[in-house]
């Protein structure tokens, strides 16, 4: 029996910001207010991530320029990782660098082979201010690096080069949201 509610079950789905929105391309500010508004933001982020069938979501993807991300992501062994990190710092990204398919809720329908390390460590705090350290490998490591990039004002396409980048950008141009 569960002793706590399912993350996002009391949240509301927020509008997703898409590639080109200025909030996605600016570094996010550190969180300093650990009150009810932060808890509400995190609940809304879970609800939004689940509604979009994502595995991770950064606050700027819902238009909030704060250093927060949520995740519900499997690793390569299909172990589920669920949580959030406030004021995260990517303290390690190492191991083998692999180019793997990567997508993003802010670039719906677009995917490109993106190089990422197969191990990542993120440190930060919880919504209550307690220290947290999250370590991931494989797909989960990719997720952690991806969300940290968002909070620095980057998107995964910034890491894609050559013909892969050109192909992805052409695909963006063919979408209804990319032609705005």
Secondary structure, 3 states (H helix, E strand, C coil): CCCCCCCCCCCCCCCCCCCCCHHHHCCCECCCCCCHHHHHHHHHHHHHHHHCCCCEEEHHHHCCCECEEEEEEECCCCCEEEEEEEEEEEEEEEEEEEEEEEECCCCCCCEEEEEEEEEEEEEEECCCCCEEEEEEEHHHHHHHHHHHHHHCCCCHHHHCCHHHHHHHHHHHHHCCCCCC
